[in-house]
Amino acid sequence: MVLKKCLNCGAFISSDAEFCSSCANNYDYNKTILKGYFDNAVSETGSIPSISDATGVSPSVVQKYMLENNYIDANGLEATSFASLPY
């Protein structure tokens, strides 16, 4: 059995997953919130900080969700993006 750390909180896990069960559940919940936000957004979505303020989801999760769903291009991210934030 190989132990590794959760990428989000640093807890030790013994599975092939990137996140512990608590962080995975939290991330799935945040993705549900963001999906609802983008499904109901009538006009342009705005910036990552404004989406974070509107939904209560951390900017790093908003950015990751937007990248995964092709709302933004990874090559167009600025150096001041939230990708390096740990939470």
C-alpha positions as CSV (number, residue, x, y, z in Angstrom):
1,M,0.0,0.0,0.0
2,V,1.4,3.4,-1.0
3,L,0.6,6.5,1.0
4,K,0.4,9.9,-0.5
5,K,-0.8,13.3,0.5
6,C,-4.0,14.9,-0.6
7,L,-3.3,17.7,-3.0
8,N,-5.6,20.1,-1.2
9,C,-5.2,19.6,2.6
10,G,-2.1,17.4,2.9
11,A,-3.8,14.5,4.7
12,F,-2.4,11.1,4.0
13,I,-4.5,8.9,1.8
14,S,-3.9,5.3,0.6
15,S,-5.7,5.3,-2.8
16,D,-4.9,6.5,-6.3
17,A,-7.1,9.5,-5.9
18,E,-5.6,13.0,-5.8
19,F,-7.8,14.2,-2.9
20,C,-9.0,12.7,0.4
21,S,-12.7,11.9,0.6
22,S,-13.5,15.1,2.5
23,C,-11.8,17.4,-0.1
24,A,-13.2,15.3,-3.0
25,N,-16.8,15.8,-1.6
26,N,-16.2,19.5,-1.1
27,Y,-14.8,19.9,-4.6
28,D,-17.8,18.0,-6.1
29,Y,-20.2,20.3,-4.1
30,N,-18.3,23.4,-5.4
31,K,-18.5,22.0,-9.0
32,T,-22.3,21.6,-8.6
33,I,-22.6,25.2,-7.4
34,L,-20.5,26.5,-10.4
35,K,-22.5,24.4,-12.8
36,G,-25.7,26.0,-11.6
37,Y,-24.1,29.4,-11.8
38,F,-22.9,28.9,-15.4
39,D,-26.2,27.3,-16.5
40,N,-28.2,30.3,-15.1
41,A,-25.8,33.0,-16.3
42,V,-27.6,34.9,-19.0
43,S,-24.9,37.4,-20.0
44,E,-21.1,37.2,-19.9
45,T,-19.8,35.4,-16.8
46,G,-17.3,38.0,-15.7
47,S,-14.0,37.6,-14.0
48,I,-12.8,34.8,-11.7
49,P,-13.0,37.0,-8.6
50,S,-16.5,38.2,-9.4
51,I,-17.7,34.6,-9.9
52,S,-16.0,33.6,-6.6
53,D,-17.8,36.5,-4.8
54,A,-21.2,35.5,-6.4
55,T,-20.9,31.8,-5.6
56,G,-18.8,31.7,-2.5
57,V,-16.4,29.2,-4.2
58,S,-12.7,29.8,-3.9
59,P,-11.0,31.5,-6.9
60,S,-8.7,28.5,-7.5
61,V,-11.7,26.1,-7.7
62,V,-13.5,28.6,-10.1
63,Q,-10.4,28.7,-12.3
64,K,-10.0,25.0,-12.4
65,Y,-13.6,24.5,-13.2
66,M,-13.5,27.1,-16.0
67,L,-10.4,25.4,-17.4
68,E,-12.0,21.9,-17.3
69,N,-15.1,23.1,-19.1
70,N,-13.4,25.3,-21.7
71,Y,-14.7,28.6,-20.4
72,I,-11.2,30.0,-20.5
73,D,-8.0,29.1,-22.4
74,A,-5.1,27.9,-20.2
75,N,-2.7,29.7,-22.5
76,G,-4.4,33.0,-21.9
77,L,-4.0,33.0,-18.1
78,E,-2.0,35.8,-16.6
79,A,0.8,35.3,-14.2
80,T,-1.4,36.6,-11.5
81,S,-3.9,33.8,-11.9
82,F,-5.2,31.8,-8.9
83,A,-3.7,28.4,-10.1
84,S,-0.9,28.5,-7.6
85,L,-3.2,29.0,-4.6
86,P,-3.4,25.9,-2.4
87,Y,-7.1,26.2,-1.5
